[in-house]
């Protein structure tokens, strides 16, 4: 084998996955067909949950802004603005971070972790046997000719036109594009900010300053026909559409780059087929409403990475991988639902005006604001995790937010405990039997005795004397003075205890 896992695609999803796999001890090769990153930045930030994910791995300081990332409390749903902080811990996300910067941060992290990143390498074929064999084998075009690579697992993080998905024969049903929309980084212009978009009779536009002399604009004209993926777009075309909507002439400026996107909506029927898996845009495409695409891909990778590493290195059975599709496919389905709904409101023209007015009225209610904020921030994700002994605690299946803790080693917090990418068993009551019961999973799960040091953390953890947190930050078990169900949960998520028979070959 050339590696434990081969990842196709060195975008945010593939690079996050590579870093996660290395934290789990798996050898990984990342292939990307581009010789160098484009430097273009379709995305300009990430959602609240993706920001939490980066914080869980200690990556926020690598963005060069430490804990002072520009956070926008006000967001929108379909262009209807409201305050996301109606939901505890929620915000519209970190803004003003070009995707090129996010990719650079993740590429350094993955490389520093030991991932082998090879650019200018393009997958060309996938050999039979990935369904029922013991490995995958791919044919790759490289700068030095054709190569074959083998690994137990192959993951497609290669975008909406995923070659991996097609070679694996995974269906990608959904709705075709109905319209074209443009985006560009324009220069030499003095544009007023339209951060969350402005809906006008002829379409919708957005504008935001990126750096000195450069603005990002998005132009969504009504009636613009869908385009082929092979089409190109010029700045002149973008400027004409901008003037048609706003009445402003920007043709005297220029553009660093221009592109277009659509409202096509599709989702893979399977996130795993045999030894081939999909993540990010390879698994789901949608209207880019609220900057959710990059963030969802990152969360796909963080859900998959620790599981795949455990299986590929022989610490857990292959059945653990079944939970990837089971947990993330419903999240992708809900993502497609919310972006289609936003598109109907945002881009529906005059016909959608009554819907916009009703939605505006509804956002006057706290429950509605909390619900919509949870959808767009992704803080509402809850996995359907079987409860063996936790008594149905409200945290089960949800992500554990960032809460300060006091422990024997001093002050820490719930995110810092996850930096190593291992599971964490929080002992909140000094239970010696709990620590003894988890000892056989040492090295895979860190047992930490601590108590919440702030009232909000104590309130969240109330009713639980012990909490088992997976490497992705989601709660897998809670206990109240008893260890009932703990061994079952540890085995389910982290493999058999030390000394037990090893799982079947990966």
N, C-alpha and C positions, 0 to 999 in steps of 0.2 A: 504494500500500500504506500502511496505517496504522502498521505495524510489521513487523519481520522475523518475529517470533513473537508469537502471542497465547496466553497461559496462562490457563486457567480454573481458579480456585481459589486463594485466598490463605491456605492452610494451610502447614504446614512444608515440604511437598514443593514446592508452587507457588512459595513465596518463595525457597527454596533454588535452584530452577531459574532464577528470574528473576535472582538474583545471579550465578549461573554464566554465564548468557547475556550479561549485561552485561560480565563479565570477558572474554568472548570477542568483545566488540565488537558484539553484536547489539542492535538496538532491540527492546524488549519491552514489551507491555502486559499487565498482570495484572488480570483481572476476578473479582470475588467478589460473590455475590448478597446477602451480608449488608452492611448499612450500616455496622456496626461489629463488631469481634471480640466474641465472646460472653463472653470472660473465663473461660470454663469450661476445665478442664484434665483431660481424660481421661488423658493421659500425664503421668508424673511423672519424666521423665529420658530417657536414651537409652543405647544400647549402646556398648561399647568402640569399635567401628568408626565409629559415627556421631560419637563424641567425637573420634576421629582426623580425620575429615573436617572438622569445625569447626576443629580445630587447624591443618589444612593451609591453611585460608583465614585464619588469624589471628583467629578469632572468639571463642575461649574467654574472653579478657578482657572481652568485651561482656556476658557473663553476670554480671558484677559480682563474680566470685569468683576471677578470674585462674587460676592453676594450682592452686588449693586446692579445686576442685570435690569434692564428697563422693563418693568412689569406694568402691564396695562390692566387696571381693574375693570375698565369699561370695555365691553365687547358687544357682539351683536348676534342675532340669529336671523338670517335672511335679510340683513340690513336694518333690522329693528334693534336699536341700541338699548342696553341696560347694564346695570352694575352686577358683575359676576360675583362680587364678594357677598352677595346674599347667601351663597353657599359657603360654609366654613372651609377655608383654605383655597378657595377657587379664585382664579383670575383668568383673563383672556390669554395669558401666556407671556413669554419673553419676546419682545419685539425688537426689530432692527438688527437682527443677527442674520447675515446672509447665509444661505445654504452652503456656499463655498467655504465659509468659516467653520460651520458645523462639521462639514466633511473633513476639513483639515484637522480639526481637534480630534475627531474620531479616528482618522487615519494614523495620527501620531500615537494615540492610545493603543490602537490595535498593534501597530508595529512595535512599540515599546513593550507590549505584552508578549511578543514573539510570533505574531501572525506573519505569514509569508505572503506579501501582496505583490502580485505580478500584473503589470499593466501592458497593454498591447496583446493580451492573450484572449482569444474569442472562442467560445464553445461552438463546435460544429456538429457534433453527433453524440448520441447517448446509446450505448450498447444495450441489447436486451439482457434481462437478468436482474434489473433493479427491483422487480416486483417480488421475486422469490429467491434470488441468489444471495450471496454473502457479501456483495460489494457493488459499487457502481463503477462504470468505466466510461470515460468521455474522450472524444477526439477534439483536439484544440488546435486552432491556427495561432502560431506564435511568430514573432519577428524572425525566428530562425527556422521556421518550417512547421510541419505537422507533428504533433506530439499526442501520446495517449497518457492519461492520468487515471489512477484508480484510488478510490477511497470507499470506506463503508457507507458514507452518506454524502449526498449532494443536495445543496440548498440553492434554489433560484431566488436571488434578490435583484433580478435583472430587469425590473420595470414592467410597465404595462404591456409591452410587446414581447414579453419573456420568451426567450428561446427554450429555456429549461421547461417551462410549462407546456410548450408545444411538443417538445421531444418526448415528454413523459405522458402525453395524451390526456392531460387534465382539462376538463371542460371549463369554459369561461363565459357563461351566459350572462345576459343583461340587456341593456337598452343601448341602441346606437346613438351617436352624436346627432343632435338636432341643430346645433349652431356653433359658430366659431367665435372665439374671444381672443384678444391680443394682450400681450404684456411686453414691456420694453423698459430698459434703463436709459433714460433720455438725458441729454446734456445741453447746456447753453440756454436753459429756460428758467423762468421764475414762475413756478406753479404754486398755487395755494394748496395746502394740504387737504386731502380728502381721505383721511386714514381708514375710515370704515365704509367708504363708498358713498356715492351720491346717485340716487335714482332720478333720472330726468325723462322727459317724454320719448326720447329716441334711444334710450339705453342707460347703462350704468357705467360710471367711471370711478377709479380710485387713484390716489396719488400720495406719495410719501417720500420725503427726502431720504436718500441713502447715505450720501457723503457730500462734501463740498462740490456743488455744481452738478450733482447727479440726482435724478428723481426716478423712482419706480412708478410706472403707470400701468394700470389695467383698464382695458377698454372693452366693453361688452355691448356692441350695437344690436338693437333689435333687428331681426330679419337677416342677420349675416349667416349665410349658408354654411353647413358643416364642410370641413375640408379634409382632404386625404392626408394621412400621416406623412406622406412624402412631399407635400406642398411646402412652399416657402412663403415668407411674408416680408415685406419691406417697410422701412420707416415711413415712407410716403403713404403707404396704405394705412398704417396706424394713425398717422397725423390726420388723414382725411376722415377716419372714423371718429377721432377725438373731436374734430371741429363739427362733425355732423351732430354729435351728442351735446357738446358744451357751447358751441359757437365760438370757441377760442382757436386761433390759428397758431399751431406749434411747429409749422413746417420750417421755420427758420432755425430750429434746433437740430440736434443730431441724436444718434443712439449708439450706445456701446454694443448693444445686441437687441434683437427683437425675436419674438416667438409667438406661438398661438397655442391655445388649448381648447378643450371642448367639454360638453356636459355628458359625454359617454359614461355609462355606469355599468360595471361588470364585477363579478366575483367568481373566483375559482370554486369549482364544485368540491374539490378536495385540497386541503392544505398539506396533506401528506399522502403520497401514493408509493407504497413500498419503502424504498430507501431514498426517495426524492421528496423534498419538502419545498414549500413556497413561503415567502414572507414579503411584506411591503407591497409595492405596486404590482408585483408579479402575481399577488393574490387578490388585489382589489384596486379598481380605478374608479374615480368619481370626480365630480365638480370640486375644484379646490376652494371650498367654503370654510373660512375660519382657520386655514392653515393646518388642517387635520391630517393630511396625507403623510408628511414626514413623521409626525408624531406617532401615528398609528403604526407605521413601519418599524419605528424604534421600539415600540411596545411589543410588536410581534417578535422582534429579535430577542428582547429581554425575557419574554415568556419561553421562547424556544431554546435559547442558548444553554442555560444550566441543565435543562432536561437532556438535550442532545449530547452535551459533554459527558454527562453521567452514563448515558447509554453507550456512547462510542468508546468510552474508556473501561467499560465492563462493570461499572459500579451499580447500575440499575438495569432492570429488564426493559425490553423494547416496548412493552405495554405503556411505559411512562410517556412515550411519544404520542400515544392516542389522545392524551389530554391536550395536546397542542391544538389540533383541529377542534376538539370539543369546546375548548375555552375561547379560542380566537376567532373561529368562524362566526359565531353569533355577534361578536364585537364588530367584525367587518360588515356583517349584514346591517347592523344598527347604524354604522357609519354611512353606508350607502343610503339608508332611509333618511337620515338627517340632512345629508348634503342635497338629496333630491328635493326634500321639503324646502330647504333654504333657497335652492335654485328657483323653485316655483314662486316664492315670495319675492326674491331679490330681482329676478330677471323676467318676471311675468308681465311687465308693462302695465298698461292701464287696466287690463283685465284682473290683475292681481291686487289692485288698490284696495278693494274691500277686505281682502285677506290680510294685507299689511295693517289696515286700521284695526281689525279685530285682534291681531297679534300684538299690536301696540297697547291696546287696552288690557290684554291678558298679562302683559309684563308688569302691570301695576300691582300684581299679586305676588307676595313673597314665594308662595309654593311654585308658581310658574317660573319665576326667575331662578329659583334653586334647581328646578327640573331642567330647564334649558341650559343653565350654566354647567350642570353635571354632564349633559350630553356633549357639549362642545369642548369642555376642559378634559373630558375623559375620566374625571374623578368619580363618576357614578358606576364604573365598571365593577361588577361583582361576579366572580366565577362560581359556578354551581359545584361546590366542594362538599362531598359527603361528610356529615358530622357523626363521628363514632362515639364521642363522649363530651362534646363541647356544649351540649345543651342549647344549641341554636343561638350562640352569642351573636350580636349584631355585626361584629367584626369579621365573622367567618366568611371567607371568600373575597373580602374587600381588601384594598390596599391599606396598610398601616401608615398614617401620615407621619410627618416629622414632629417628634415630641422629645423635649429634653429629658434626660434620665440621670439619676444619681446612682452610682455603683461603687464597689470597692476600689476601683481604679480612678475614681473621680467622676467628673461630669462628662457625659457623652450624649448621644441622641440616637433615635431609632434608625436614621439614615446612615450615620457613621458606622454603625454596626454591620451594615450591608456592603461596605466598600470592598470586602474581599470576595464577594459573590458567593458566599456560602449561606446556608440556612442559619437562622438564629432562633434559639429557644430562650425566651425571656422568662426568667424565674422572678416573679414579682412578690414572692412571699418567703424567700429563703428556704425552699423545700428541698431537703437533702435527698429524699426519695426520687424527686423529679430529676435531679442531676444524675443520680445513679442510673435511672432508667434510660437516660439519653447518652450515657458514656460510650456505649457500643457504636455510636455514630460520630464520635469525635473525628475531626478532620473534614467532615461533611457538614456538620451542624455545630455552631458555637453556642454553648450554654452560658448565659449572662445573667447574673443576679443583679437586679436594679429595681428602682422605683421611679415613678414619674415625678419630675421636679416642678411641674406647673399644673395648675388646676385643670386646664383643658385636656392635657394628657391623661391626668388621673380620671377625668370624666369619660374619656374615650375607652380607657382600659378597665373601667369599673365593671365588677362582676366577673373578672378573670384574674386568677392568681398565676396563670402561666399562659403564654402565647407562643405558638410555633409560627415563625414567619419564613416563607419561602425566599429564595434569593431574588425573586422579582418583586418582593415587598408585599405580597398578598398573604393573608393569614390562612393557615392550613389546619389549625387545631387550637382550641382554647381549653383550659382546665381550671377547676375550682377546688383545689386541695387534693384532687385525686389524679393519678396517672392513667386512669382508664382511657383507652383509645390512643394513648401517646405512641406506643410501639407500633401500632397499626398505621398511624399517620406518618411516622418516621420512615417506615418500610415502604409505604406507598410512594412517598415523594423523594426519598433519598436512598432507596435500595435496602437490601437486607443488612442486618447488623454485622459488625466485624465478627469473624469466626463462623458465620453461617455459610451454607453453600453459595457459591457465586451465581449471579444470574446467568441465564442462557447466553450463549455467545451473541454479541451484538450484530 
